[in-house]
Amino acid sequence: EDVLGETPRLLASGLHDKVFFEHMWATILAGQVFRGELINKKKNGEVFYEAKTITPILDAAGRITHFVATGSDITERKRAEAREDAHFAVTRILAEAPGLRQAVPAILEAICMGAEWDFGELWLVDAEGRCLTWYDSWHLPDHDAAGFEAASRDLRFARGEGLPGRVW
């Protein structure tokens, strides 16, 4: 009932640019099959990736009468590829950096971007091995995380204490 009378535009995530859709429409209106990856959204707003094929159906005179579309959810594959890309990026960063201090900002960015996280922190075990201390963080440029980062700098977590201590 939610989709009766609607077009596939109902699924649009807003993450494709105008050129993407111009290419798609130019392809199918020329009578050719379009194959591509779409970033759509579910009813709950969650984004998903779809491998899409759109085939024009022609009448006896060669005019397009309909389109048949098939799609396959490839979200997990895309996420696995992003994790693999992040893994390679971290390996490259570590190989090229003179030390951990110089590598950490780029490592955090690679991991967060690969995992589609807006924010990430690195916590390290202190010299005595008794607690976790904040080391560095990364966030998307349009996020104001200054207050959170300032509060994190002052925290210490023993093994099993708080989320960082439980992860440790």
Phi, psi and omega per residue, in radians:
E1 nan -0.597 -3.105
D2 -1.158 -0.435 -3.046
V3 -1.924 -0.067 3.126
L4 -1.043 2.254 3.122
G5 1.415 -0.034 3.137
E6 -1.632 2.823 3.046
T7 -1.768 2.936 3.092
P8 -1.038 -0.257 3.096
R9 -1.007 -0.386 3.098
L10 -0.990 -0.494 -3.109
L11 -1.554 -0.107 -3.029
A12 -1.025 2.310 -3.132
S13 -1.518 -0.345 -3.035
G14 1.461 0.110 -3.080
L15 -1.666 -0.091 3.053
H16 -1.708 2.567 3.079
D17 -1.503 2.981 -3.102
K18 -1.035 -0.654 -3.106
V19 -1.072 -0.659 3.130
F20 -1.009 -0.877 -3.102
F21 -1.252 -0.559 3.057
E22 -1.074 -0.748 3.107
H23 -1.123 -0.796 -3.128
M24 -1.032 -0.869 -3.111
W25 -1.171 -0.684 3.109
A26 -1.062 -0.675 -3.132
T27 -1.144 -0.924 -3.050
I28 -1.295 -0.547 3.093
L29 -1.270 -0.300 3.031
A30 -1.493 0.058 3.118
G31 1.474 0.189 -3.117
Q32 -1.744 2.789 3.108
V33 -1.440 2.317 3.063
F34 -1.733 2.297 3.013
R35 -2.247 2.212 -3.140
G36 -2.929 -3.142 3.118
E37 -1.935 2.210 3.128
L38 -1.912 2.560 3.010
I39 -1.869 1.899 -3.093
N40 -2.012 3.132 3.084
K41 -2.287 2.590 3.107
K42 -1.466 3.027 3.133
K43 -0.987 -0.617 -3.124
N44 -1.424 0.037 3.114
G45 1.608 -0.137 3.136
E46 -1.187 2.357 3.138
V47 -1.434 2.448 3.032
F48 -2.437 2.709 -3.133
Y49 -1.783 2.416 -3.085
E50 -2.343 2.267 2.967
A51 -1.444 2.084 -2.992
K52 -2.106 2.416 2.982
T53 -2.164 2.218 3.103
I54 -2.134 2.129 -3.084
T55 -2.039 2.184 3.057
P56 -1.296 2.456 3.080
I57 -1.851 2.223 -3.060
L58 -1.872 2.550 3.028
D59 -1.484 -3.072 -3.088
A60 -1.073 -0.454 -3.138
A61 -1.534 -0.006 3.125
G62 1.499 0.191 3.107
R63 -1.549 2.499 3.108
I64 -1.257 2.203 3.108
T65 -1.919 -0.533 -3.082
H66 -2.647 2.989 2.979
F67 -2.239 2.431 3.027
V68 -1.968 2.233 -3.123
A69 -2.127 2.423 3.002
T70 -2.196 2.630 -3.137
G71 -2.594 2.729 3.128
S72 -2.388 2.283 3.129
D73 -1.238 2.045 -3.129
I74 -2.019 0.401 -3.070
T75 -1.008 -0.819 -3.101
E76 -1.130 -0.674 3.099
R77 -1.100 -0.769 3.140
K78 -1.111 -0.694 3.109
R79 -1.160 -0.704 3.105
A80 -1.115 -0.704 3.089
E81 -1.105 -0.701 3.134
A82 -1.150 -0.685 3.094
R83 -1.132 -0.712 3.121
E84 -1.140 -0.736 3.082
D85 -1.050 -0.725 3.121
A86 -1.123 -0.711 3.115
H87 -1.038 -0.833 3.129
F88 -1.135 -0.667 3.134
A89 -1.112 -0.766 3.132
V90 -1.108 -0.734 3.115
T91 -1.054 -0.796 3.137
R92 -1.113 -0.765 -3.130
I93 -1.054 -0.813 3.140
L94 -1.113 -0.644 -3.136
A95 -1.199 -0.563 -3.048
E96 -1.645 -0.374 -3.050
A97 -1.406 2.526 3.114
P98 -1.257 -0.362 -3.136
G99 -2.934 3.025 -3.094
L100 -1.071 -0.776 -3.098
R101 -0.955 -0.718 -3.118
Q102 -1.332 -0.487 -3.060
A103 -1.469 -0.532 -2.983
V104 -0.982 -0.835 -3.126
P105 -0.997 -0.743 3.140
A106 -1.235 -0.610 3.102
I107 -1.135 -0.830 3.120
L108 -1.037 -0.761 3.129
E109 -1.083 -0.784 -3.127
A110 -1.082 -0.761 -3.140
I111 -1.157 -0.822 -3.116
C112 -1.117 -0.750 3.130
M113 -1.151 -0.700 3.125
G114 -1.154 -0.580 -3.132
A115 -1.625 -0.022 -3.100
E116 1.058 0.729 3.073
W117 -1.704 2.532 3.091
D118 -1.433 -0.362 -2.979
F119 -2.665 2.554 3.060
G120 -2.667 2.646 3.120
E121 -2.292 2.674 3.010
L122 -2.009 2.194 3.089
W123 -2.021 2.375 -3.138
L124 -2.117 2.702 3.080
V125 -1.320 2.356 -3.115
D126 -1.173 2.977 -3.044
A127 -1.014 -0.568 -3.123
E128 -1.502 -0.131 3.125
G129 1.315 0.393 -3.063
R130 -1.789 -0.406 -3.099
C131 -2.679 2.822 3.050
L132 -1.572 2.404 3.074
T133 -2.221 2.597 3.120
W134 -1.147 2.402 -3.138
Y135 -2.020 -0.801 -3.110
D136 -2.915 2.907 3.090
S137 -2.561 2.902 3.081
W138 -2.480 2.571 3.055
H139 -2.618 2.784 3.074
L140 -1.004 2.530 -3.086
P141 -0.994 -0.539 -3.096
D142 -1.550 0.153 3.106
H143 -1.819 2.347 3.067
D144 -1.661 1.798 -3.094
A145 -1.970 0.214 -3.047
A146 -1.013 -0.769 -3.137
G147 -1.133 -0.748 3.123
F148 -1.129 -0.759 3.119
E149 -1.094 -0.740 3.141
A150 -1.079 -0.745 3.129
A151 -1.162 -0.676 -3.124
S152 -1.122 -0.653 -3.103
R153 -1.018 -0.535 -3.073
D154 -1.579 -0.101 -3.082
L155 -1.546 2.621 3.027
R156 -2.378 2.442 -3.129
F157 -2.230 2.173 3.018
A158 -1.348 2.867 3.109
R159 -0.981 2.233 3.106
G160 1.523 -0.099 -3.076
E161 -1.723 2.281 3.137
G162 1.092 3.063 3.140
L163 -1.072 -0.831 3.123
P164 -1.036 -0.702 3.136
G165 -1.195 -0.588 3.083
R166 -1.232 -0.653 3.097
V167 -1.148 -0.717 3.099
W168 -0.995 nan nan
